[in-house]
Amino acid sequence: MDSSRLPAVVIPVHNAVDELARCLESVRSTLPAEAEVIVIDDASTDPGVNGVLERCRREAGAGWTFRSNRQNLGFVATANLGMRMARGDVVLLNSDTEVTEGWLQGLQRCLASDPAIATATPWTNNGEIASLPRFCAANPVPPDREAVAACLAAAGRPHYPELPTAVGFCMAIARRAIERVGLFDESRFGRGYGEENDFSMRVRNDGMRNVLCDDVYVVHLGGRSFGPLGLGPGEDSMRRLLSVHPGYLALVEEFIAADPLAERRQSIIKALERAAISLG
């Protein structure tokens, strides 16, 4: 696999017009024109989505592909479709995110740094175990996301610390991991919530690692994040996940209790304070 190729960006879309417009503009403005971006509208019911996608299609580079599902397939099947369409490594990006300069290159470096890395998740304001400044919290969107990202990128050499699970708002996935364990489990997690946790456990069981890309920052407005476990409301998602990974809950609870990211998180917060950059 060519590690010099930028990962393909896959953006599943369903309604949320304003958030979608900001997401697509942030992606378009931070990537080279030839970057591979796959935007899949999962049968949105809001007619405004078509207008946003048409504007983006006119302005996007040659590497962009736009596709519309004839019927709603759900997030998991749409994400799998995008991963099948993509070449090489892939980043699944929620449409309620806003990316920053150098974000995809940073995720590329992370995946390429170790053949055992299966997934990489960046820092964010609202990403459970990847949240800044408060751990496992929905922090506000910072006033200047680019200033935060630049300061964070300069705050020391990245360590790529291990995570128990990727967080689905922005999930970089090495193609080697997909080749070893397959795509998301549509039959079990077709309604969404839990699919990235299941995938993360499958790669762990195969001897690969989920890591934090600790020199990249992506804003997440919070459309699909529910608490520190990355699952939807209610017990059904957890029941499905624990039926195949009974040790998952204990693994994540142990990670949260130990908080091994605390030192790195504090060093970044101090760097932001020295630079007088607000986190909101």
N, C-alpha and C positions, 0 to 999 in steps of 0.2 A: 504494500500500500504506500502511495506517495505521501509522505508526511509533510511535504512542502505545500500541498494543496490545501486551501482553506476548507474547513468543514462546510457542507451544505447547510443552509438554514431552512428549516421547515416550520411554517407558521400556520397552524390550524386556526380557522376563523369561524366564529358563530356570533353574529350580532355585535353589540358593544361598539357602535360606530365611532364615537369620539376617541375611545381608547385605541381602536384599530388604526385610525388615521395617524395618531401620534406615534404608535409603534412602527408602522411602515415607514414614516418619514425618518425616524431615528435610524432604522436599519439602512434605508437608502442613502442617508447622508454620511454614514460611517463606514460603508463598504466600497471597494473598488467596483466598477461597472460590471466586470466579468465574474464577480462572485456568484455562486449558485444559490439562489433563493427560490423556495417553492412555497407558494401561498395557496392554501386549499380552503375554499369556502364550503363549510359543511351545511349546505342548504339553509343559510340564514333567512330568517323571516322578516328582518328589518330591511326595507327597500333601500335604505341609505347605504348599506354595505356595498351595493353595486356601484354607486357613485364613487365611493372611496377607492375601490379596486380599479375602476376605470382610470381615475386620475393617476393612481400609482403606476398602472400599466403604461401610461403615456410617458412617465418620467423615469421609469426603471431602466436599469442596464440590460444588456443582452443576455445576462445569465439568469434573469428572472423568469419563472414559469408560474402561470396562474391557472388554477383548476377549480371547477365547481362540482360538488357532489350533487347528483340528481335528487337524492333523498338524504335525510340526515343519518349519518353513520355513527355519530358519537365521536368523542375525542380520541378514544383508543384506536379505533379502526382508521380514522383520518390520519393520526400520527403514523400508524404503520404504513399507510399508503404513501405518505411523504418519505418515509425511510426507505421504502422499496424504490421510489423514483430517484432518490439521491444517489450520487456517486461518492464513495469514500465515507469519511467520518461525517457526522451529522449533529446539528444543534436543534433540539426541539425548543421553540420559543413561543411562549404564550403571547396572545395578541393584546394583553393588558400590561406589557412591559415597555420600557424605553431604554435602549442600549446606549453605550457611550463609546467615544473614540478608542479604537484599538481593542474592543471587546472580543471580536472573533479571533483576531491574531493571538490574543492572550489565551483563549481557550484552546486554540490550535497548539501553542507551545506546551500547554499543560498535557494534552493528550499525547503529544509526541515525546514527552520527557521520560516516559517509562512504559514499556510494552505491557506492564501489568495493570495500567490504569484503564478502566472500562468507562467510567463516567466522571464528568467534572461539572461542578456547580459553582457559579461566581457568588461573591458577596452581593447583598441587596439590602434594601430597607425593610422588605417584607418577605422573608423566605424562611421562616421557622429557624432551623439550626444554622442557616447561613445569614441571619439577620444582623445588621449593624444599625445603631449602636447597641440596642438591647437584644440580647440573645432570646430566641424563641418568642419574638414579639412582632407585632405589626407596627413598625416605626413609620413616622410620616415621611413623605417624599421630600428630599432635600431641595432647597431653593435652586441650587446649581449642581446638577448631577455630574456635569463634566469636570467641575472643580474637585468634587469628591473623588471621581474616578482617577484623575491625574495625580492627586495627592496619595491616594491608596496605592497606585502603581509604583510610586516612588518611595513608598514606606518600607524599604528593605526587600531583600531577595525573597521570592515566593517559596513557600515550603511545601505546598500541595498536601496539607494534612488530610488524613483519612477520615471519611464520614461513614456512618452506618448505612446511609441511603442518599441518593441524589434527591434534589428538590425540583419538582417538575416545572417551575416557572421558566427556567432556562437550563436545559439539561444537555450538555455535550456528551455524545456517545461515540466511542471509537468503533469503527466498522469491525475490527477484530472481535469486539465483544458481541456484536450482533451475529457474526458468523459462528461464534462459539455457543451462544445460548438462545439465539433466535430473537424475534421481535417481541412486542408487548403481547400479553395473553388476552386476546379479545374475548375468548369464550368465558373466562372467569371475571374479567374486569371491563366488560364491554360498556357498562354505564359510566365508566370513569371512576377515579379516586382509588388509589392503591396500585395502579399499574406500574408506576415508576418505582415504588417500594418493592414490589414483586420482582421487577427486572433487576434492581440493585441487589436483592438477596440472591438471585440466581447467579449473577456474576461473582458475588462473594463466594458462593458455594463452589464455583468453578475456579477459584484461586485468584480472581482479579480484584481490583480495588475501586472504590468510589471515593473521590477526593474533592476537596474545596480548592477551586482556582482562586487563590487568595491575593492575586494582584489584578483582579477584574471586578468591576462593579456594574450592576444592571438594576435599574429601578423596576419595582413590581408594584402595581396598583392593588393587586390582591383579589382578582376575580376567582381564582381556583385554589387558594390556600386556606386551609382550615386547621389551625392549631399546629402544634409541634410535630405531628406525625404525617402531615401531608395528605390527610384523608378527608373524605366528605363527612357531613354530619350524620349522626346515628351510628349504630353498631354494625350494620351490614357490611360495610367496607372492611372494617377490622376483622370481622368474622371470616370473610373470604380470604383475607391475607393470612391470618393465623392458621387457617386450615391447611395451607401449604408451607408456611414458615412459622411454626409455633414459637420459635425463639426471637421473633422480630421485636415484639414489644419490649422484652427485657433488654435487648441489645440497644434500642434507642433510649430507653429510660436510663440505662447505665451511662450512655454517652452524655445525655443531658445533665445528669447528676455530676459527672466528672468535669464537664465543660473543658475539654482539652484545647479548645480554640481561644480560651480566655486571654492568654498572654499575647497572642497575635492580634486579637481584636483590640486589646488595650493599647498596643503599640500604634495601631492605625488611628484610633481615637485621639491619642496624644498628638500624632502628626497633624491631624485635622485641626486640633485646637491650636497648635503652634502656628498654623497657617491661617487661623481665623476663618475656617471654612465651616459653615453651619450644616448640621445633619437634619435640620428641621425642628 
